[in-house]
Amino acid sequence: VQLVDSGGGLVQPGGSLRLSCAASGFTFSMYYMSWYRQAPGKGRELVAQIISSGGSADYADSVKGRFTISRDNAKNTVYLQMNSLKPEDTAVYYCNSRVWGTEYWGQGTQVTVSS
């Protein structure tokens, strides 16, 4: 199982970014996918999760209405569209999936929101 995160960067407050996570080594379309983030000095928190079909998703209260998780099962890729970014969204963002009872993580991509 491999998860490769990409798309992070430096953006001004109010800006947008789209993160991507390319998955391989398992039947992607059968598993939930999640995005987590970890800010400096804080624990890792769940940001968004999407079911295997892509038909439903859940979000942390702090990002509801601003972030959208989606997936393309034909491309084995999950996305996180982040709009109206705030400085408190600054963190390393990680793709995640629990496959065959084991947690797998991407390598993380840094998102910095600053003017």
N, C-alpha and C positions, 0 to 999 in steps of 0.2 A: 504494500500500500504506500502510495506517495501522494502528498498534497503539496502543491507549489503555489505560494501566494505571490501576487504582484499588484502593482498599481498605486502604491503609496507615494507620498511626496509632501512637499510644502505647499500650503494653500492659505490664502487670506480668509479671515472670518467672513462667513456668508457664502463662501465658495463651495465647489463640488469636486468630488473624486469618485471614481469607480474602481473598486477592488475586484480582482479575479482570483480564482483558485482552480487550478487544473488538477484533476484527480486521475489516478491510474492504479491498476493493481487489484481492483475489486469491481463488482457490478454496481456502478455509481447510481443507477436509476432505482436501486432497491433501498437506499439508505437516506436517512435524514442528514442534512448538512447544516453546519452552524458557523457563525463568526463570533469570535471572542476578541476582547481587547484587554491590554494591560498597560496602565499608565504608570509613570515613574513612582515608585514607592507604594504602589497599590497592588491588590490582588487581581487575578484575571477574572473578568466578568463576561457573562453571556450577553451579546449584543442582539443577535437575531438567529432564528432557526427556521428551516423550511423542510416540509415533509418530502418524501421521496418523489411524489408526482409533481411537486411544485404548486399544488392547488391551495396550500394554506401555509401561513407563516406566523411566527410570534416575534415580538420585539421587546427589548427593555424599555421601560417607561421613558428613560432619558433620550431615546432616539425615535420614538414613535412619531410618525408624521414627517420625519426628515430622512430616514434611511429606508431603503427597500432592498430586501434580499430576493434573488431570483436564481433560477438554474436553467441550464440547457443540457438535458440528458443526452442529446445526440453528440454534444461536444465534451461531455464529462466535466463540465465547468459550472461553478457557482459564483455568483456576483454579489457585491454589496454596493449599491448606489447610495452615496452619501451627499445630501444636499444641506444647505443652510448650516454649514459646519461652524462649530464654536471652538474656542480655545480649549475647553474642557473635553473635547473629542480627541485631543492629542494623546496618542498611545501607539503601541505596536499591536497590529491587528493580525489575528491568527484564524485560519480556516481549521475546521475540526469535523471529524466524523467518528462514530463508534461502530467499528466493523468487527464482526465475529467476537464481540465482547471486549474488544481492545480499543482504547482511545488513540486516535492518530491526529497529529497536528502538522500544519504547515510550518515553514520556517519563520513566518512572520514578515509583515511589511509595515514600515514606519509611516505614520500619518502625523504631520505636524501642522497645526492650525495657528498661524501667527501673522500679525501685520508687520 
